């Protein structure tokens, strides 16, 4: 959404119109907080997890992340009832994608 983006921010819709994210430059982010900015390359605080509509969607998103330069820390895990895989983005943040098999 361009109206919410600037030279310091990028507003994006992650899923339909129900999950949104605001990406910020480090300098702008630092101006909004009263603590030091942590480096996700040095330590992790959270793993952001998103649900996928299908295994194919999950695998496609992982492929796109890898093509964009993301690090894939572990192979796809198939637990039977659920499939998941994660990636580390270029800034070191951890994302996990999960697909839950429909239950009878």
C-alpha positions as CSV (number, residue, x, y, z in Angstrom):
1,X,0.0,0.0,0.0
2,X,1.9,3.0,-1.3
3,X,0.0,5.5,0.8
4,X,1.5,4.0,4.0
5,X,5.1,3.7,2.6
6,X,7.9,6.2,2.5
7,X,11.7,6.3,2.0
8,X,11.9,4.9,5.6
9,X,9.0,2.4,5.5
10,X,7.4,-0.3,3.3
11,X,3.9,-1.3,4.2
12,X,2.9,-4.6,2.9
13,X,-0.1,-6.9,2.9
14,X,1.1,-10.4,3.8
15,X,-2.2,-12.3,3.6
16,X,-5.3,-11.0,1.9
17,X,-6.3,-8.0,3.9
18,X,-6.0,-9.5,7.4
19,X,-2.2,-9.7,8.0
20,X,-0.1,-6.6,7.4
21,X,3.6,-5.8,8.1
22,X,5.5,-2.5,8.2
23,X,9.1,-2.8,7.3
24,X,11.4,0.1,8.4
25,X,14.9,1.3,7.9
26,X,17.0,0.7,11.0
27,X,17.5,4.4,11.6
28,X,13.8,5.1,11.5
29,X,13.0,2.1,13.7
30,X,15.6,3.3,16.3
31,X,13.9,6.7,16.4
32,X,10.7,5.1,17.6
33,X,12.1,3.1,20.5
34,X,14.1,3.8,23.7
35,X,16.2,0.6,23.6
36,X,19.1,-0.4,21.4
37,X,18.1,-2.1,18.1
38,X,19.0,-5.8,18.3
39,X,20.7,-7.6,15.5
40,X,18.8,-10.6,14.5
41,X,22.0,-12.0,13.0
42,X,23.3,-12.2,16.6
43,X,20.2,-13.3,18.6
44,X,16.6,-14.2,17.9
45,X,13.6,-13.1,19.9
46,X,10.7,-14.5,17.9
47,X,9.8,-16.8,15.0
48,X,7.0,-15.3,12.9
49,X,4.8,-18.2,11.8
50,X,2.3,-18.0,9.0
51,X,-0.3,-20.6,7.9
52,X,-0.5,-21.7,4.2
53,X,-3.5,-22.8,2.3
54,X,-1.7,-25.9,0.9
55,X,1.6,-27.8,0.9
56,X,2.2,-26.4,-2.6
57,X,1.8,-22.8,-1.4
58,X,4.3,-23.5,1.4
59,X,6.9,-25.0,-0.9
60,X,6.4,-22.2,-3.4
61,X,7.0,-19.5,-0.7
62,X,10.1,-21.3,0.5
63,X,11.4,-21.4,-3.1
64,X,10.7,-17.7,-3.5
65,X,12.5,-16.9,-0.2
66,X,15.5,-19.0,-1.2
67,X,15.6,-17.3,-4.6
68,X,15.6,-13.9,-2.9
69,X,18.6,-14.9,-0.8
70,X,17.0,-16.3,2.4
71,X,18.9,-18.9,4.4
72,X,16.9,-22.2,4.8
73,X,18.0,-23.5,8.3
74,X,16.3,-26.9,8.1
75,X,14.6,-29.1,5.5
76,X,10.9,-29.4,5.1
77,X,9.4,-31.4,8.0
78,X,6.4,-33.6,7.3
79,X,4.7,-34.7,10.5
80,X,1.8,-36.4,8.7
81,X,-0.9,-34.0,10.1
82,X,1.3,-30.9,9.4
83,X,4.1,-29.8,7.2
84,X,6.4,-26.9,8.1
85,X,9.6,-25.2,7.0
86,X,11.2,-22.0,7.8
87,X,13.7,-19.4,6.5
88,X,15.9,-16.7,7.8
89,X,15.4,-13.4,5.9
90,X,18.3,-11.2,4.8
91,X,18.1,-9.2,8.1
92,X,18.3,-12.5,10.2
93,X,14.6,-12.7,11.2
94,X,13.1,-16.1,11.4
95,X,9.9,-17.0,9.6
96,X,8.1,-20.4,9.7
97,X,5.5,-21.5,7.3
98,X,3.0,-24.3,8.2
99,X,0.3,-26.2,6.5
100,X,-2.1,-28.3,8.5
101,X,-3.8,-31.2,6.8
102,X,-7.6,-31.2,6.9
103,X,-8.9,-33.4,9.7
104,X,-11.7,-35.8,8.9
